Amino acid sequence: MTIEGERSGALSRRSFLRRAGVVGAAAAVPVGVFASEVATAPERERLETFTATEADTVDAMLGRLIPADGSGPGAIEARVLRYVDRALSGDLADSRPAYSAGIAATNAYARSRFGDDFADLTATQQDTVLDEMERSVATGFSPNSRAFFDLLREHALQGMFGDPVHGGNDDFIGWDLIGFYGVKLEVTAAEQQLDVTVVPAHKSVVDYPMFSGARGRSKGHGRH
């Protein structure tokens, strides 16, 4: 997954967000910063949809799509896996068969390329597999590897930047990355002035009484 002028096979938060159209976030990431290591993963909660092996694969893929780097934590720390796992038992249930087939195909292709399942590969090897999936040269997928790559990419963005009530964007990591200050019911006149830094509210919709009945609230997402 590369853009012009960046190394083939090397994924970066900047390139991913730029390709996704999240311009402000891409600009905030220092040029040339690549993730060679992923920060310590948070403790995994009870899975609602994935098996443990499936979760390992998806979490590893998410961790390379939006990696932790010099600008901050990434998809693993934001618990994007939790978002996808919960959504596949709810609003995204129609995508469950595609995930089952795509995860199996990803691991089969990873074994054919490097001799191990995706989650057990090095970061560089994982990037190679994802790059080849995006370019639709990875074999064994139906209809093709790009279809599963795009599905996971879309859900990665949803989990990273959606409201924490849905399970991802834990501790407002995604919103902090793009400079979104959170849900506010009122913006003061002072905050509407040019060149004024708005203090992050770090509030989800469910942090307000009128929305407190919203379903699926994420535990401990706030940082007030």
Backbone as CSV, one residue per row, in Angstrom:
resi,resn,N_x,N_y,N_z,CA_x,CA_y,CA_z,C_x,C_y,C_z
1,MET,0.867,-1.185,0.000,0.000,0.000,0.000,0.896,1.224,0.000
2,THR,1.141,1.782,-1.139,2.105,2.859,-1.241,1.529,4.016,-2.021
3,ILE,2.152,5.175,-1.899,1.837,6.303,-2.740,3.123,6.747,-3.401
4,GLU,2.986,7.534,-4.434,4.166,7.941,-5.188,5.189,8.602,-4.279
5,GLY,6.433,8.184,-4.401,7.500,8.778,-3.612,7.758,8.085,-2.308
6,GLU,6.961,7.031,-1.966,7.188,6.299,-0.732,7.639,4.898,-1.075
7,ARG,8.376,4.278,-0.176,8.960,2.978,-0.432,7.916,1.918,-0.680
8,SER,8.127,1.097,-1.682,7.222,-0.009,-1.953,7.273,-0.988,-0.802
9,GLY,6.079,-1.427,-0.351,6.014,-2.412,0.723,6.048,-1.812,2.103
10,ALA,6.182,-0.505,2.233,6.233,0.125,3.549,4.950,0.904,3.780
11,LEU,4.174,0.494,4.769,2.939,1.193,5.092,3.223,2.271,6.119
12,SER,2.517,3.387,5.996,2.648,4.433,6.992,1.283,5.011,7.274
13,ARG,1.136,5.545,8.448,-0.114,6.207,8.805,-0.384,7.338,7.807
14,ARG,0.645,8.079,7.435,0.481,9.214,6.531,-0.086,8.779,5.188
15,SER,0.498,7.736,4.592,0.035,7.302,3.277,-1.381,6.760,3.348
16,PHE,-1.691,6.016,4.408,-3.032,5.444,4.544,-4.072,6.542,4.658
17,LEU,-3.825,7.528,5.503,-4.808,8.575,5.718,-4.921,9.480,4.501
18,ARG,-3.812,9.711,3.816,-3.875,10.528,2.616,-4.729,9.849,1.557
19,ARG,-4.529,8.548,1.379,-5.305,7.803,0.393,-6.772,7.732,0.794
20,ALA,-7.029,7.770,2.095,-8.407,7.712,2.581,-9.092,9.070,2.521
21,GLY,-8.332,10.122,2.207,-8.911,11.439,2.107,-8.955,12.199,3.414
22,VAL,-8.285,11.690,4.439,-8.245,12.387,5.723,-7.056,13.337,5.680
23,VAL,-7.221,14.437,4.965,-6.104,15.307,4.625,-5.441,15.915,5.845
24,GLY,-6.250,16.423,6.772,-5.669,17.076,7.937,-4.813,16.141,8.748
25,ALA,-5.274,14.922,8.923,-4.519,13.948,9.703,-3.238,13.572,8.993
26,ALA,-3.303,13.415,7.670,-2.107,13.051,6.913,-1.057,14.139,7.029
27,ALA,-1.506,15.385,6.985,-0.554,16.490,7.069,0.114,16.564,8.425
28,ALA,-0.576,16.053,9.455,-0.042,16.131,10.814,1.027,15.087,11.091
29,VAL,1.127,14.084,10.234,2.093,13.012,10.454,3.419,13.385,9.824
30,PRO,4.514,13.348,10.575,5.815,13.720,10.037,6.193,12.867,8.833
31,VAL,6.702,13.531,7.780,7.134,12.808,6.594,8.286,11.878,6.961
32,GLY,8.241,10.659,6.445,9.331,9.716,6.663,9.199,8.896,7.923
33,VAL,8.100,9.058,8.659,7.920,8.264,9.868,7.220,6.969,9.498
34,PHE,7.869,5.851,9.730,7.286,4.551,9.458,7.297,3.737,10.739
35,ALA,6.266,2.932,10.907,6.153,2.129,12.126,6.923,0.832,11.954
36,SER,7.945,0.650,12.747,8.680,-0.614,12.720,8.200,-1.530,13.829
37,GLU,7.546,-0.943,14.816,7.009,-1.733,15.914,5.630,-1.197,16.275
38,VAL,4.775,-2.071,16.729,3.462,-1.664,17.204,3.509,-1.591,18.718
39,ALA,2.902,-0.540,19.269,2.921,-0.374,20.717,2.209,-1.547,21.382
40,THR,2.435,-1.681,22.684,1.825,-2.783,23.421,0.315,-2.786,23.240
41,ALA,-0.218,-3.908,22.819,-1.646,-3.996,22.534,-2.451,-4.000,23.827
42,PRO,-3.636,-3.364,23.815,-4.487,-3.403,25.003,-5.036,-4.811,25.211
43,GLU,-5.420,-5.098,26.428,-5.991,-6.406,26.728,-7.268,-6.604,25.926
44,ARG,-7.393,-7.753,25.289,-8.548,-8.016,24.439,-9.763,-8.394,25.283
45,GLU,-10.894,-7.805,24.924,-12.135,-8.123,25.611,-12.780,-9.355,24.989
46,ARG,-13.848,-9.829,25.591,-14.557,-10.998,25.080,-15.021,-10.742,23.654
47,LEU,-14.727,-11.703,22.781,-15.099,-11.560,21.372,-16.580,-11.887,21.177
48,GLU,-17.225,-11.133,20.305,-18.639,-11.356,20.018,-18.856,-12.086,18.695
49,THR,-17.904,-11.979,17.770,-18.075,-12.566,16.444,-16.897,-13.442,16.042
50,PHE,-15.702,-12.895,16.110,-14.512,-13.594,15.646,-14.122,-14.736,16.574
51,THR,-13.477,-15.745,16.006,-12.743,-16.704,16.818,-11.433,-16.032,17.231
52,ALA,-10.718,-16.623,18.173,-9.459,-16.035,18.623,-8.456,-15.932,17.474
53,THR,-8.393,-16.957,16.634,-7.458,-16.944,15.508,-7.839,-15.872,14.496
54,GLU,-9.135,-15.751,14.208,-9.585,-14.708,13.291,-9.261,-13.324,13.848
55,ALA,-9.490,-13.150,15.144,-9.215,-11.858,15.768,-7.735,-11.513,15.687
56,ASP,-6.864,-12.491,15.883,-5.430,-12.246,15.785,-5.067,-11.744,14.389
57,THR,-5.651,-12.362,13.371,-5.353,-11.980,11.994,-5.840,-10.573,11.698
58,VAL,-7.098,-10.298,12.032,-7.673,-8.982,11.739,-6.955,-7.891,12.521
59,ASP,-6.649,-8.136,13.780,-5.958,-7.134,14.590,-4.585,-6.818,14.007
60,ALA,-3.886,-7.851,13.548,-2.571,-7.636,12.939,-2.690,-6.840,11.648
61,MET,-3.715,-7.110,10.856,-3.919,-6.362,9.620,-4.250,-4.904,9.916
62,LEU,-5.136,-4.681,10.883,-5.476,-3.313,11.268,-4.257,-2.565,11.784
63,GLY,-3.412,-3.280,12.527,-2.220,-2.659,13.093,-1.225,-2.212,12.050
64,ARG,-1.254,-2.824,10.859,-0.378,-2.393,9.778,-1.061,-1.353,8.887
65,LEU,-2.391,-1.395,8.796,-3.101,-0.388,8.008,-3.013,0.988,8.658
66,ILE,-3.225,1.031,9.977,-3.097,2.294,10.714,-2.151,2.025,11.883
67,PRO,-0.855,2.070,11.627,0.113,1.688,12.654,0.383,2.796,13.667
68,ALA,0.794,2.395,14.839,1.330,3.351,15.802,2.661,3.837,15.261
69,ASP,2.921,5.127,15.436,4.199,5.663,14.968,4.568,6.887,15.793
70,GLY,5.474,7.682,15.273,5.961,8.825,16.035,4.902,9.865,16.335
71,SER,3.779,9.824,15.620,2.732,10.806,15.864,1.669,10.318,16.840
72,GLY,1.778,9.065,17.271,0.818,8.583,18.251,0.373,7.154,18.023
73,PRO,-0.590,6.696,18.826,-1.085,5.319,18.730,-1.907,5.103,17.470
74,GLY,-2.139,3.822,17.143,-2.859,3.486,15.923,-4.092,2.639,16.172
75,ALA,-4.434,1.818,15.183,-5.687,1.067,15.213,-5.761,0.061,16.356
76,ILE,-4.650,-0.571,16.673,-4.674,-1.552,17.763,-5.006,-0.866,19.081
77,GLU,-4.319,0.233,19.343,-4.550,0.950,20.598,-5.951,1.571,20.630
78,ALA,-6.482,1.932,19.470,-7.830,2.515,19.392,-8.918,1.451,19.437
79,ARG,-8.526,0.186,19.545,-9.454,-0.943,19.633,-10.404,-1.008,18.427
80,VAL,-9.822,-0.809,17.252,-10.632,-0.922,16.044,-11.145,-2.353,15.869
81,LEU,-10.366,-3.343,16.311,-10.834,-4.723,16.269,-12.149,-4.874,17.010
82,ARG,-12.266,-4.249,18.167,-13.490,-4.344,18.956,-14.676,-3.794,18.164
83,TYR,-14.453,-2.694,17.462,-15.518,-2.135,16.629,-15.968,-3.133,15.566
84,VAL,-15.004,-3.699,14.839,-15.351,-4.625,13.758,-16.033,-5.866,14.312
85,ASP,-15.493,-6.417,15.394,-16.048,-7.623,15.993,-17.497,-7.411,16.421
86,ARG,-17.774,-6.286,17.058,-19.145,-6.004,17.498,-20.053,-5.724,16.316
87,ALA,-19.566,-4.960,15.339,-20.394,-4.577,14.204,-20.801,-5.783,13.363
88,LEU,-19.929,-6.790,13.301,-20.249,-7.979,12.521,-21.349,-8.814,13.165
89,SER,-21.672,-8.517,14.407,-22.819,-9.158,15.059,-24.038,-8.245,15.038
90,GLY,-23.889,-7.103,14.346,-24.975,-6.134,14.296,-25.141,-5.557,12.905
91,ASP,-24.836,-4.263,12.780,-25.094,-3.549,11.530,-24.302,-4.078,10.340
92,LEU,-23.155,-4.685,10.581,-22.325,-5.189,9.480,-22.406,-6.703,9.340
93,ALA,-23.483,-7.292,9.850,-23.604,-8.756,9.840,-23.514,-9.349,8.440
94,ASP,-23.948,-8.596,7.437,-23.890,-9.105,6.068,-22.459,-9.314,5.583
95,SER,-21.499,-8.690,6.265,-20.089,-8.813,5.868,-19.389,-9.992,6.531
96,ARG,-20.093,-10.677,7.429,-19.448,-11.779,8.154,-18.904,-12.864,7.220
97,PRO,-19.664,-13.334,6.221,-19.111,-14.355,5.319,-17.861,-13.878,4.579
98,ALA,-17.849,-12.611,4.192,-16.679,-12.068,3.492,-15.456,-12.074,4.395
99,TYR,-15.657,-11.805,5.685,-14.539,-11.844,6.624,-14.039,-13.272,6.818
100,SER,-14.957,-14.217,6.976,-14.540,-15.604,7.179,-13.676,-16.076,6.014
101,ALA,-14.155,-15.815,4.794,-13.419,-16.241,3.610,-12.135,-15.436,3.444
102,GLY,-12.206,-14.134,3.690,-11.039,-13.273,3.498,-9.920,-13.556,4.478
103,ILE,-10.269,-13.810,5.736,-9.256,-14.132,6.741,-8.572,-15.446,6.395
104,ALA,-9.350,-16.441,6.013,-8.768,-17.736,5.639,-7.849,-17.591,4.440
105,ALA,-8.282,-16.805,3.451,-7.466,-16.602,2.257,-6.197,-15.816,2.579
106,THR,-6.307,-14.834,3.476,-5.137,-14.045,3.863,-4.081,-14.924,4.513
107,ASN,-4.511,-15.782,5.426,-3.558,-16.666,6.101,-2.968,-17.690,5.139
108,ALA,-3.785,-18.205,4.220,-3.281,-19.162,3.233,-2.239,-18.499,2.334
109,TYR,-2.522,-17.270,1.934,-1.570,-16.564,1.069,-0.292,-16.221,1.844
110,ALA,-0.445,-15.807,3.098,0.734,-15.493,3.920,1.617,-16.725,4.077
111,ARG,0.996,-17.887,4.270,1.783,-19.125,4.392,2.486,-19.470,3.075
112,SER,1.807,-19.213,1.952,2.424,-19.517,0.662,3.596,-18.587,0.362
113,ARG,3.523,-17.362,0.880,4.584,-16.371,0.620,5.721,-16.466,1.621
114,PHE,5.368,-16.651,2.907,6.390,-16.538,3.946,6.380,-17.681,4.950
115,GLY,5.498,-18.662,4.782,5.541,-19.847,5.615,4.850,-19.758,6.945
116,ASP,4.048,-18.718,7.175,3.361,-18.603,8.461,2.084,-17.796,8.292
117,ASP,1.183,-17.913,9.297,-0.028,-17.111,9.272,0.311,-15.625,9.352
118,PHE,-0.616,-14.787,8.902,-0.363,-13.351,8.816,0.087,-12.757,10.147
119,ALA,-0.593,-13.109,11.236,-0.284,-12.516,12.542,1.111,-12.866,13.032
120,ASP,1.701,-13.942,12.497,3.021,-14.389,12.950,4.155,-13.916,12.056
121,LEU,3.834,-13.149,11.019,4.868,-12.622,10.134,5.507,-11.382,10.746
122,THR,6.663,-10.994,10.211,7.278,-9.730,10.613,6.457,-8.584,10.035
123,ALA,6.668,-7.392,10.554,5.935,-6.230,10.050,6.198,-6.019,8.562
124,THR,7.431,-6.194,8.134,7.771,-6.022,6.724,7.052,-7.043,5.859
125,GLN,7.000,-8.282,6.313,6.290,-9.324,5.565,4.790,-9.036,5.518
126,GLN,4.238,-8.579,6.624,2.819,-8.230,6.654,2.521,-7.107,5.662
127,ASP,3.382,-6.113,5.613,3.198,-5.014,4.675,3.231,-5.506,3.234
128,THR,4.105,-6.458,2.955,4.188,-7.016,1.609,2.889,-7.714,1.232
129,VAL,2.350,-8.511,2.154,1.098,-9.215,1.897,-0.031,-8.215,1.651
130,LEU,-0.124,-7.193,2.476,-1.182,-6.202,2.314,-1.022,-5.428,1.010
131,ASP,0.202,-5.094,0.670,0.461,-4.388,-0.583,0.016,-5.237,-1.776
132,GLU,0.316,-6.523,-1.730,-0.069,-7.412,-2.826,-1.577,-7.659,-2.849
133,MET,-2.211,-7.630,-1.678,-3.670,-7.719,-1.641,-4.301,-6.479,-2.257
134,GLU,-3.773,-5.314,-1.921,-4.329,-4.076,-2.466,-4.161,-4.016,-3.984
135,ARG,-3.054,-4.515,-4.482,-2.807,-4.518,-5.923,-3.484,-5.689,-6.627
136,SER,-4.198,-6.508,-5.853,-4.970,-7.640,-6.364,-4.101,-8.672,-7.076
137,VAL,-2.874,-8.825,-6.585,-2.009,-9.870,-7.129,-1.922,-11.052,-6.172
138,ALA,-2.450,-10.899,-4.954,-2.497,-12.010,-4.008,-3.540,-13.006,-4.478
139,THR,-3.205,-14.265,-4.462,-4.088,-15.302,-5.003,-4.920,-15.975,-3.913
140,GLY,-5.974,-16.685,-4.333,-6.779,-17.481,-3.419,-7.985,-16.763,-2.845
141,PHE,-8.241,-15.549,-3.291,-9.364,-14.759,-2.783,-10.518,-14.790,-3.777
142,SER,-11.735,-14.615,-3.257,-12.915,-14.543,-4.117,-13.730,-13.298,-3.744
143,PRO,-14.014,-12.389,-4.700,-13.634,-12.476,-6.110,-12.172,-12.148,-6.366
144,ASN,-11.562,-11.345,-5.472,-10.148,-11.005,-5.583,-9.690,-10.417,-4.261
145,SER,-8.376,-10.297,-4.081,-7.839,-9.836,-2.800,-8.147,-8.367,-2.541
146,ARG,-8.270,-7.569,-3.604,-8.554,-6.142,-3.416,-9.917,-5.934,-2.761
147,ALA,-10.884,-6.796,-3.069,-12.214,-6.658,-2.491,-12.171,-6.784,-0.972
148,PHE,-11.419,-7.775,-0.465,-11.328,-7.929,0.990,-10.496,-6.818,1.600
149,PHE,-9.432,-6.416,0.917,-8.609,-5.304,1.403,-9.459,-4.047,1.564
150,ASP,-10.270,-3.729,0.556,-11.093,-2.531,0.610,-12.143,-2.612,1.711
151,LEU,-12.705,-3.809,1.925,-13.689,-3.982,2.985,-13.061,-3.702,4.342
152,LEU,-11.910,-4.287,4.592,-11.237,-4.085,5.873,-10.794,-2.634,6.033
153,ARG,-10.313,-2.040,4.952,-9.884,-0.646,4.991,-11.035,0.266,5.378
154,GLU,-12.213,0.051,4.790,-13.376,0.863,5.103,-13.771,0.718,6.571
155,HIS,-13.759,-0.493,7.068,-14.129,-0.710,8.463,-13.056,-0.199,9.420
156,ALA,-11.805,-0.207,8.969,-10.732,0.371,9.783,-10.960,1.864,9.989
157,LEU,-11.358,2.552,8.931,-11.637,3.985,9.039,-12.833,4.241,9.943
158,GLN,-13.871,3.424,9.806,-15.052,3.580,10.659,-14.692,3.393,12.127
159,GLY,-13.912,2.362,12.422,-13.553,2.076,13.804,-12.574,3.068,14.386
160,MET,-11.738,3.637,13.539,-10.720,4.577,14.014,-11.309,5.956,14.285
161,PHE,-12.255,6.384,13.438,-12.723,7.759,13.515,-14.204,7.915,13.858
162,GLY,-14.910,6.809,14.053,-16.311,6.901,14.450,-16.459,7.231,15.932
163,ASP,-17.677,7.481,16.349,-17.942,7.757,17.759,-17.559,6.534,18.596
164,PRO,-16.901,6.748,19.732,-16.503,5.624,20.591,-17.664,4.754,21.062
165,VAL,-18.885,5.244,20.962,-20.037,4.450,21.378,-20.110,3.135,20.612
166,HIS,-19.512,3.092,19.426,-19.589,1.896,18.600,-18.464,0.899,18.874
167,GLY,-17.559,1.237,19.783,-16.542,0.274,20.193,-15.130,0.601,19.794
168,GLY,-14.936,1.402,18.758,-13.588,1.795,18.352,-13.241,3.189,18.853
169,ASN,-12.190,3.787,18.275,-11.765,5.138,18.666,-11.640,5.242,20.188
170,ASP,-11.066,4.204,20.794,-10.952,4.158,22.245,-10.115,5.321,22.758
171,ASP,-10.565,5.904,23.839,-9.868,7.031,24.457,-9.735,8.199,23.486
172,PHE,-10.597,8.238,22.461,-10.632,9.325,21.488,-9.330,9.454,20.692
173,ILE,-8.649,8.328,20.517,-7.372,8.321,19.796,-7.533,8.834,18.378
174,GLY,-8.565,8.351,17.675,-8.769,8.769,16.294,-9.109,10.236,16.178
175,TRP,-9.979,10.716,17.042,-10.361,12.128,16.988,-9.184,13.035,17.314
176,ASP,-8.359,12.634,18.265,-7.177,13.437,18.579,-6.230,13.503,17.386
177,LEU,-6.141,12.387,16.652,-5.241,12.339,15.503,-5.627,13.359,14.443
178,ILE,-6.926,13.519,14.180,-7.355,14.436,13.133,-7.756,15.809,13.677
179,GLY,-7.580,16.001,14.984,-7.861,17.307,15.563,-9.331,17.611,15.782
180,PHE,-10.162,16.557,15.866,-11.577,16.762,16.156,-11.758,16.799,17.664
181,TYR,-12.406,17.843,18.167,-12.458,18.046,19.617,-13.561,17.271,20.319
182,GLY,-14.375,16.517,19.586,-15.413,15.722,20.212,-16.781,16.363,20.089
183,VAL,-17.788,15.660,20.588,-19.163,16.134,20.481,-19.391,17.274,21.476
184,LYS,-19.792,18.437,20.950,-20.093,19.600,21.791,-21.480,20.094,21.418
185,LEU,-22.302,20.359,22.416,-23.644,20.878,22.157,-23.634,22.379,21.962
186,GLU,-22.551,23.022,22.358,-22.462,24.471,22.214,-21.025,24.867,21.901
187,VAL,-20.857,25.732,20.942,-19.544,26.279,20.614,-19.603,27.771,20.912
188,THR,-18.766,28.214,21.822,-18.808,29.600,22.254,-18.331,30.535,21.150
189,ALA,-18.660,31.815,21.303,-18.218,32.819,20.332,-16.695,32.865,20.259
190,ALA,-16.058,32.738,21.427,-14.595,32.778,21.455,-14.000,31.620,20.675
191,GLU,-14.634,30.447,20.767,-14.125,29.265,20.077,-14.330,29.341,18.567
192,GLN,-15.187,30.245,18.119,-15.444,30.390,16.698,-14.510,31.384,16.025
193,GLN,-13.640,32.004,16.801,-12.702,32.960,16.235,-11.570,32.245,15.497
194,LEU,-10.962,32.943,14.560,-9.842,32.377,13.821,-8.637,32.180,14.736
195,ASP,-7.879,31.133,14.443,-6.624,30.861,15.157,-6.814,30.624,16.652
196,VAL,-7.980,30.133,17.033,-8.242,29.789,18.418,-8.177,28.275,18.564
197,THR,-7.413,27.820,19.545,-7.321,26.389,19.807,-8.477,25.971,20.709
198,VAL,-9.310,25.089,20.208,-10.446,24.607,20.989,-10.000,23.417,21.829
199,VAL,-10.220,23.496,23.112,-9.838,22.415,24.011,-10.717,21.203,23.723
200,PRO,-10.117,20.032,23.484,-10.929,18.846,23.176,-11.955,18.558,24.258
201,ALA,-13.186,18.286,23.820,-14.236,17.955,24.773,-14.120,16.510,25.229
202,HIS,-13.582,15.641,24.340,-13.475,14.211,24.633,-14.799,13.668,25.156
203,LYS,-15.844,13.915,24.382,-17.164,13.419,24.744,-17.793,12.702,23.552
204,SER,-18.408,11.570,23.851,-19.203,10.834,22.882,-20.641,11.337,22.976
205,VAL,-21.472,10.949,22.018,-22.882,11.347,22.108,-23.527,10.824,23.383
206,VAL,-23.078,9.649,23.857,-23.717,9.058,25.032,-23.262,9.700,26.338
207,ASP,-22.366,10.668,26.247,-21.961,11.389,27.447,-22.932,12.520,27.773
208,TYR,-23.970,12.668,26.954,-24.996,13.675,27.200,-26.312,12.966,27.518
209,PRO,-27.041,13.449,28.531,-28.273,12.775,28.964,-29.257,12.499,27.835
210,MET,-29.384,13.418,26.887,-30.374,13.243,25.829,-30.057,12.071,24.901
211,PHE,-28.785,11.638,24.915,-28.389,10.524,24.067,-27.953,9.310,24.884
212,SER,-28.159,9.324,26.181,-27.591,8.301,27.057,-28.138,6.904,26.804
213,GLY,-29.229,6.802,26.063,-29.783,5.489,25.772,-29.210,4.855,24.522
214,ALA,-28.225,5.519,23.882,-27.650,4.969,22.654,-27.066,3.596,22.913
215,ARG,-27.288,2.687,21.976,-26.877,1.300,22.179,-25.376,1.119,21.969
216,GLY,-24.859,0.062,22.586,-23.499,-0.375,22.303,-22.402,0.483,22.869
217,ARG,-22.661,1.211,23.931,-21.635,2.109,24.463,-20.377,1.350,24.828
218,SER,-19.250,1.928,24.449,-17.951,1.341,24.766,-17.604,1.625,26.212
219,LYS,-17.080,0.646,26.907,-16.701,0.814,28.307,-15.440,1.649,28.426
220,GLY,-15.481,2.633,29.322,-14.279,3.366,29.657,-13.652,4.097,28.512
221,HIS,-14.470,4.644,27.581,-13.878,5.289,26.427,-13.440,6.711,26.721
222,GLY,-14.004,7.330,27.736,-13.812,8.751,27.950,-12.494,9.109,28.582
223,ARG,-12.101,10.365,28.361,-10.912,10.910,28.983,-11.238,12.347,29.281
224,HIS,-11.836,12.588,30.443,-12.415,13.898,30.724,-11.489,14.738,31.585
